[in-house]
Amino acid sequence: MDTPLALQARGITKCFGDVIALDGVDMDVAQGQIHGLVGPNGAGKTTLLGLLLGLAVADSGRLEILGTRVGRGLAAPDGVAGFVDGPGLYPSLTARQNLAALAALRGHDARTAGIDDVLHEVGLTDVADDRTRGFSLGMRQRLGLAAALLTRPRLLVLDEPANGLDPAGTRHVHGVLTRLAADGTGVVLSSHRMDDVEALCSEVTILATGRVVFSGPLGKLAAENRELEYRLLTSDARAARRLAAETDGISTVDGAEGRHDADGLVVRALVPALDELVRRLVHAGIALRELAPVASPLETAFLSLTEPSTEPSTGRPTGQLPTQPTEQPTERRHKQRTEPQEAGR
C-alpha cells in the first residue's frame, strides 16, 4: 500500500505583478519523508514555502496538505508548522518566554504546552532563560525549530534550518528531523547546503526560474546518468595517469588538484568507465588510496540543471534531464497577456 501524502501540489502558479514566481509546479511529499527543495536564488523556493505555510495563496493549481485541499484563506493549514526566511522572535524575551507567548497566541496554557520538552529536543535547555537578543544565528534557528515543534506538526516546513549551526548543532538538528520523519511527520527542507540535503532527504525537487527541472529520488541523480569529476590518490600517479589515458570513457582533468599533490589525479568519467579504471589499477599493482567525487552528484546535477546557458535548438538548459520539460527560460519570465485562472476555479 502506498504511503499517504502529506503534501500534493499540481500545477501551482504564483505571480507578483508581471513576474511569474512559480510556473506549473508539481510536488509530492509522503508522510514520514524528508523532501529537499533546492534551487538558485530567485528560483521560487521562498514563494513555494510561503504557500505551504499559508502566508500566500496560489493564483492557480491545486494544493492538498494532509488530505485537505487548501483554500483561499491566509492561514497555516491544520497540522502544518515551520518558518521561512528565519524564525521571528522577540529579542527582549527569553527563549522560554518566546515559546510561552507563542503557545498563548495559539490558545494553549504555557504550563502544559510542552515548552521544556521542545527546548530539550533542540538542545537549548541551558539557555532557556537567556534573552534571545544575544542568541547566535544557529541558536535562533534552533529556537525557531522548537517553536514549530510545539504544535507537534504532521507537516514541517523549514527554510535553511541548519543555517549558522556548528557541526555539533547540525548533527543535533539532523537527529531531530530524522526522528520526526521516523514517527510519520512529513518534512519539506529548503537548503543551499547540498551535504544537508544528501544526508537527510530521500527525494528532492529542484527549481529553476519558477519551474520544476527535477523531482524524484536522489538515486535518479546518481553518477551513472552524467559524468562526474573524481579525485584519485594512488601509489604511482604517473602510471595511473597513463592507464587513465588508455581507458575508454576517461578524461584527465588538468588543474590545481594534480599540481599540488604528486600522487593525485583528477579524472572525468561515468561510473562504468571509472570502474574499469579501478580494475586496471588493481591489476597493475597500483594502490588506490583515495577515490572521491570532487563534487557530489546532487551538486553536479544542481549546477547542470539550473545553469543559464541553453541548447540553441531546444531552449533547454544544457544539462537538463531528457525526462523533464524541454521548455526552460533562462531568465525570470514575465506574464503573458492571458492571466492565469484563480485557484479552485
C-alpha positions as CSV (number, residue, x, y, z in Angstrom):
1,M,0.0,0.0,0.0
2,D,1.3,3.4,-0.9
3,T,2.4,5.8,1.9
4,P,-0.2,8.6,2.3
5,L,0.8,12.0,1.1
6,A,1.5,14.9,3.5
7,L,1.6,17.3,0.5
8,Q,0.4,17.2,-3.1
9,A,0.8,20.1,-5.4
10,R,-0.4,20.2,-9.0
11,G,0.2,23.0,-11.5
12,I,0.9,25.6,-8.8
13,T,1.3,29.1,-10.3
14,K,2.0,32.3,-8.4
15,C,2.6,35.7,-9.9
16,F,3.7,39.0,-8.4
17,G,2.7,41.7,-10.8
18,D,4.3,40.8,-14.1
19,V,6.7,38.3,-12.7
20,I,5.9,34.6,-12.6
21,A,7.4,33.3,-9.4
22,L,6.0,29.7,-9.7
23,D,5.0,28.2,-13.1
24,G,3.1,25.0,-13.0
25,V,4.9,23.4,-10.0
26,D,4.1,19.8,-9.2
27,M,5.4,18.2,-5.9
28,D,4.6,15.2,-3.7
29,V,5.8,14.7,-0.2
30,A,4.9,11.4,1.6
31,Q,4.2,11.2,5.3
32,G,7.4,10.2,7.1
33,Q,9.6,11.6,4.2
34,I,12.2,14.4,4.4
35,H,11.9,16.1,1.0
36,G,14.6,18.5,-0.2
37,L,13.8,21.7,-2.0
38,V,16.8,23.3,-3.8
39,G,17.4,25.9,-6.4
40,P,19.4,29.0,-7.1
41,N,18.4,32.4,-5.6
42,G,15.2,33.6,-7.3
43,A,14.1,30.1,-8.2
44,G,10.8,30.4,-6.3
45,K,11.7,28.3,-3.2
46,T,10.6,31.0,-0.7
47,T,7.4,31.6,-2.6
48,L,6.5,27.9,-2.5
49,L,7.3,27.6,1.2
50,G,5.1,30.6,1.9
51,L,2.2,28.9,0.1
52,L,2.7,25.8,2.2
53,L,2.7,27.8,5.4
54,G,-0.5,29.8,4.5
55,L,1.4,33.1,4.0
56,A,0.1,33.4,0.4
57,V,-2.3,31.7,-1.9
58,A,-1.7,30.3,-5.4
59,D,-3.1,32.0,-8.4
60,S,-3.9,28.7,-10.0
61,G,-3.4,25.0,-9.4
62,R,-4.3,22.5,-6.7
63,L,-2.7,22.2,-3.3
64,E,-3.6,19.5,-0.8
65,I,-2.0,19.3,2.6
66,L,-2.6,16.3,4.9
67,G,-5.5,15.2,2.7
68,T,-7.3,18.6,2.7
69,R,-7.4,21.0,-0.2
70,V,-6.0,24.4,0.7
71,G,-8.5,27.2,0.1
72,R,-8.1,30.9,-0.5
73,G,-7.6,32.0,3.2
74,L,-4.2,33.3,4.5
75,A,-3.7,30.8,7.4
76,A,-1.5,27.9,8.1
77,P,-3.4,24.7,7.4
78,D,-4.1,22.5,10.4
79,G,-1.1,20.2,11.2
80,V,1.5,22.4,9.5
81,A,4.3,24.4,11.1
82,G,7.6,25.8,10.2
83,F,9.3,29.0,9.2
84,V,10.6,30.8,6.1
85,D,13.3,33.5,5.9
86,G,14.3,32.7,9.5
87,P,12.1,32.5,12.6
88,G,10.5,35.6,14.1
89,L,11.5,36.1,17.7
90,Y,11.0,38.8,20.4
91,P,14.6,39.8,21.2
92,S,13.7,41.2,24.7
93,L,12.2,37.9,25.8
94,T,14.0,34.7,26.8
95,A,13.8,31.5,24.8
96,R,11.2,30.1,27.2
97,Q,9.2,33.3,27.2
98,N,9.1,33.4,23.4
99,L,7.7,29.9,23.3
100,A,5.2,30.7,26.1
101,A,4.0,33.7,24.1
102,L,3.6,31.6,21.0
103,A,1.6,29.0,23.0
104,A,-0.6,31.7,24.4
105,L,-1.3,33.1,20.9
106,R,-2.5,29.6,19.9
107,G,-4.7,29.4,23.0
108,H,-2.6,26.9,24.9
109,D,-1.6,27.0,28.6
110,A,2.2,27.6,28.7
111,R,2.4,25.2,31.7
112,T,1.1,22.3,29.7
113,A,2.4,23.3,26.2
114,G,5.5,21.1,26.4
115,I,7.9,24.0,26.3
116,D,10.6,22.3,28.3
117,D,10.3,19.2,26.1
118,V,10.9,21.1,22.8
119,L,13.7,23.1,24.3
120,H,15.4,19.9,25.4
121,E,14.7,18.4,22.0
122,V,16.6,21.1,20.1
123,G,19.3,21.3,22.7
124,L,18.5,24.8,24.2
125,T,17.8,23.8,27.8
126,D,20.9,25.5,29.1
127,V,20.0,28.9,27.6
128,A,16.2,28.6,28.1
129,D,16.2,31.7,30.3
130,D,18.6,33.8,28.3
131,R,17.2,36.7,26.2
132,T,17.2,35.9,22.5
133,R,18.8,39.2,21.5
134,G,22.1,37.6,22.5
135,F,21.5,34.4,20.5
136,S,23.7,33.4,17.6
137,L,22.1,32.7,14.2
138,G,22.3,29.0,14.9
139,M,20.6,29.3,18.3
140,R,17.9,31.3,16.7
141,Q,17.3,28.7,14.1
142,R,17.1,26.0,16.8
143,L,14.6,28.1,18.7
144,G,12.5,28.5,15.6
145,L,12.5,24.7,15.2
146,A,11.4,24.4,18.8
147,A,8.5,26.8,18.1
148,A,7.4,24.7,15.2
149,L,7.6,21.6,17.3
150,L,5.2,23.0,19.9
151,T,2.3,22.0,17.8
152,R,3.6,18.5,17.0
153,P,3.1,19.1,13.3
154,R,2.4,16.4,10.8
155,L,4.0,18.5,8.0
156,L,7.1,20.6,8.9
157,V,8.2,23.3,6.5
158,L,11.8,24.6,7.2
159,D,13.9,27.2,5.4
160,E,17.6,26.7,5.9
161,P,17.2,25.1,9.3
162,A,21.0,24.4,9.6
163,N,22.0,28.0,8.8
164,G,24.6,29.2,11.2
165,L,24.9,25.9,13.0
166,D,28.3,24.4,14.0
167,P,28.9,20.7,13.3
168,A,27.5,19.6,16.7
169,G,24.4,21.7,16.2
170,T,23.9,20.4,12.7
171,R,24.1,16.9,13.9
172,H,21.6,17.6,16.6
173,V,19.1,19.2,14.2
174,H,19.6,16.3,11.8
175,G,18.8,13.9,14.6
176,V,15.6,15.8,15.5
177,L,14.4,15.8,11.9
178,T,15.2,12.1,11.4
179,R,13.3,11.1,14.5
180,L,10.3,13.2,13.4
181,A,10.2,11.5,10.0
182,A,10.5,8.1,11.6
183,D,7.4,9.0,13.6
184,G,5.5,9.8,10.4
185,T,5.9,13.6,10.0
186,G,6.5,14.9,6.5
187,V,9.3,17.4,6.2
188,V,10.0,19.9,3.4
189,L,13.5,21.2,3.8
190,S,14.9,24.1,1.7
191,S,18.6,24.4,1.9
192,H,21.6,25.7,-0.1
193,R,23.8,23.1,1.7
194,M,23.9,20.1,-0.5
195,D,25.5,18.0,2.2
196,D,22.5,18.6,4.4
197,V,20.1,17.6,1.6
198,E,22.1,14.5,0.8
199,A,22.3,13.4,4.4
200,L,18.7,13.9,5.2
201,C,16.5,13.7,2.1
202,S,15.3,10.7,0.2
203,E,13.8,12.8,-2.5
204,V,14.4,16.2,-3.9
205,T,12.7,18.9,-6.0
206,I,15.0,21.2,-7.9
207,L,13.5,24.6,-9.0
208,A,14.9,26.9,-11.6
209,T,13.2,30.2,-12.5
210,G,9.9,29.0,-11.0
211,R,9.7,25.6,-12.7
212,V,10.5,22.1,-11.6
213,V,13.5,20.8,-13.5
214,F,13.8,17.7,-11.5
215,S,11.7,15.9,-8.9
216,G,12.3,12.4,-7.5
217,P,14.6,10.1,-5.6
218,L,18.2,11.2,-5.1
219,G,19.2,7.9,-6.8
220,K,18.0,9.3,-10.1
221,L,20.8,11.9,-9.9
222,A,23.4,9.2,-9.5
223,A,26.7,9.4,-11.3
224,E,25.6,6.8,-13.8
225,N,23.5,9.5,-15.5
226,R,26.2,12.0,-16.0
227,E,29.9,12.4,-16.0
228,L,31.5,13.5,-12.7
229,E,35.0,14.5,-11.7
230,Y,36.8,12.2,-9.3
231,R,39.9,12.6,-7.3
232,L,42.2,9.6,-7.2
233,L,45.1,9.2,-4.8
234,T,47.4,6.3,-5.8
235,S,50.8,4.9,-5.1
236,D,52.0,5.8,-8.6
237,A,50.4,8.9,-10.1
238,R,52.4,8.7,-13.4
239,A,51.3,5.1,-14.1
240,A,47.7,5.9,-13.0
241,R,47.6,8.8,-15.4
242,R,48.9,6.6,-18.2
243,L,46.2,3.9,-17.5
244,A,43.6,6.6,-17.4
245,A,44.6,7.9,-20.8
246,E,44.3,4.3,-22.1
247,T,40.8,3.7,-20.7
248,D,37.8,4.4,-22.9
249,G,35.5,7.0,-21.4
250,I,38.1,8.5,-19.1
251,S,39.4,12.1,-19.5
252,T,42.1,13.6,-17.3
253,V,41.4,17.0,-15.8
254,D,44.4,19.3,-15.5
255,G,44.5,21.9,-12.8
256,A,45.3,22.6,-9.2
257,E,44.2,19.3,-7.9
258,G,47.0,17.5,-9.7
259,R,49.7,20.2,-9.3
260,H,49.7,20.3,-5.6
261,D,49.8,16.6,-4.9
262,A,52.4,14.4,-6.7
263,D,50.2,11.3,-6.1
264,G,46.9,12.9,-7.1
265,L,44.9,12.6,-10.3
266,V,41.5,14.1,-11.3
267,V,39.5,12.4,-14.0
268,R,36.1,12.9,-15.5
269,A,34.0,9.8,-16.2
270,L,30.8,7.9,-16.0
271,V,30.7,5.2,-13.3
272,P,31.2,2.2,-15.6
273,A,34.4,3.7,-17.1
274,L,35.6,4.6,-13.6
275,D,35.1,1.0,-12.5
276,E,37.2,-0.2,-15.4
277,L,40.0,2.2,-14.5
278,V,39.9,1.0,-10.9
279,R,40.1,-2.6,-12.2
280,R,43.1,-1.8,-14.3
281,L,44.9,0.0,-11.4
282,V,44.4,-3.0,-9.2
283,H,45.6,-5.4,-11.9
284,A,48.7,-3.3,-12.4
285,G,49.5,-3.4,-8.7
286,I,48.9,0.3,-8.1
287,A,47.5,1.0,-4.7
288,L,44.3,3.1,-4.7
289,R,44.4,5.2,-1.5
290,E,41.5,7.5,-2.1
291,L,38.6,7.8,-4.6
292,A,36.0,10.5,-4.1
293,P,33.9,12.8,-6.3
294,V,35.2,16.4,-6.5
295,A,31.6,17.5,-6.2
296,S,28.6,15.4,-5.1
297,P,26.2,14.0,-7.6
298,L,23.5,16.3,-6.3
299,E,25.7,19.4,-6.6
300,T,26.7,18.4,-10.1
301,A,23.1,17.9,-11.1
302,F,22.1,21.1,-9.5
303,L,24.6,23.1,-11.5
304,S,23.8,21.2,-14.7
305,L,20.0,21.6,-14.4
306,T,20.0,25.2,-13.3
307,E,22.7,26.7,-15.4
308,P,21.5,29.6,-17.5
309,S,23.0,28.5,-20.9
310,T,20.7,26.7,-23.2
311,E,20.8,24.5,-26.2
312,P,20.1,26.6,-29.4
313,S,17.7,24.1,-30.9
314,T,15.5,23.4,-27.8
315,G,15.8,26.3,-25.4
316,R,16.5,23.7,-22.7
317,P,19.3,24.0,-20.1
318,T,22.3,22.1,-21.5
319,G,22.3,19.7,-18.5
320,Q,18.6,19.1,-18.2
321,L,17.5,15.5,-17.9
322,P,15.6,14.4,-21.0
323,T,12.6,13.2,-18.9
324,Q,12.0,16.8,-17.7
325,P,10.0,19.5,-19.6
326,T,12.0,20.8,-22.6
327,E,11.0,24.4,-22.3
328,Q,13.1,26.3,-19.7
329,P,13.6,30.0,-20.0
330,T,17.0,31.4,-19.0
331,E,15.7,34.5,-17.2
332,R,12.8,35.1,-14.9
333,R,9.7,35.0,-17.0
334,H,7.0,37.7,-17.3
335,K,3.3,37.0,-17.7
336,Q,1.6,36.7,-21.0
337,R,-1.4,38.9,-21.6
338,T,-3.7,36.0,-20.7
339,E,-3.9,35.9,-16.9
340,P,-3.8,32.6,-15.0
341,Q,-7.1,31.2,-13.6
342,E,-7.9,31.7,-10.0
343,A,-7.1,28.7,-7.7
344,G,-10.1,26.4,-7.5
345,R,-11.9,27.8,-10.4
